[in-house]
């Protein structure tokens, strides 16, 4: 997995799966329950959590590459 394209492909799969399952579910709850500025704030928070999880997966894959080398 030390080839960058392999890692990017795995990140694409992880991002798509998480966005559909977690992000879609959370955003639908926000759309149904919140309005106005509160809705925007919650959506931004969901986006931040999403990118933090992707960053965690990226560092996990980097750690696997370091162990393999």
C-alpha positions as CSV (number, residue, x, y, z in Angstrom):
1,X,0.0,0.0,0.0
2,X,3.0,2.3,-0.3
3,X,2.0,3.4,-3.8
4,X,0.1,6.8,-3.4
5,X,-2.6,5.8,-5.8
6,X,-3.5,2.8,-3.7
7,X,-3.9,4.9,-0.6
8,X,-5.9,7.5,-2.5
9,X,-8.2,4.8,-3.9
10,X,-8.8,3.4,-0.4
11,X,-9.5,6.9,0.9
12,X,-12.0,7.4,-1.9
13,X,-13.8,4.2,-0.8
14,X,-13.7,5.2,2.9
15,X,-14.9,8.7,2.2
16,X,-17.8,7.6,0.0
17,X,-18.9,5.0,2.4
18,X,-18.7,7.3,5.4
19,X,-20.4,10.2,3.6
20,X,-23.3,8.0,2.5
21,X,-23.8,6.2,5.8
22,X,-22.9,8.7,8.4
23,X,-23.1,12.1,6.7
24,X,-26.3,11.4,4.9
25,X,-28.0,10.1,8.1
26,X,-26.8,13.1,10.2
27,X,-27.6,15.7,7.6
28,X,-31.1,14.3,7.2
29,X,-31.7,14.7,10.9
30,X,-30.4,18.2,10.8
31,X,-32.7,19.0,7.9
32,X,-35.7,17.6,9.7
33,X,-35.1,19.2,13.1
34,X,-33.1,22.5,12.8
35,X,-33.6,25.7,11.0
36,X,-31.7,28.9,10.2
37,X,-28.2,29.5,11.7
38,X,-28.5,26.5,13.9
39,X,-28.8,24.2,10.9
40,X,-25.7,25.8,9.2
41,X,-23.7,25.4,12.4
42,X,-24.6,21.7,12.8
43,X,-23.9,21.0,9.1
44,X,-20.4,22.6,9.5
45,X,-19.8,20.5,12.6
46,X,-20.8,17.4,10.7
47,X,-18.3,18.4,7.9
48,X,-15.5,18.9,10.4
49,X,-16.1,15.5,12.0
50,X,-16.2,14.0,8.6
51,X,-12.8,15.4,7.6
52,X,-11.3,14.5,11.0
53,X,-12.3,10.9,10.5
54,X,-10.8,11.0,7.0
55,X,-7.6,12.4,8.5
56,X,-7.5,9.6,11.0
57,X,-7.8,7.0,8.3
58,X,-5.0,8.7,6.3
59,X,-2.7,8.6,9.3
60,X,-3.7,4.9,9.9
61,X,-2.8,4.0,6.4
62,X,0.5,6.0,6.7
63,X,1.3,4.0,9.9
64,X,0.7,0.7,8.0
65,X,3.0,1.9,5.2
66,X,5.7,2.7,7.8
67,X,5.4,-0.7,9.5
68,X,5.6,-2.4,6.1
69,X,8.8,-0.6,5.1
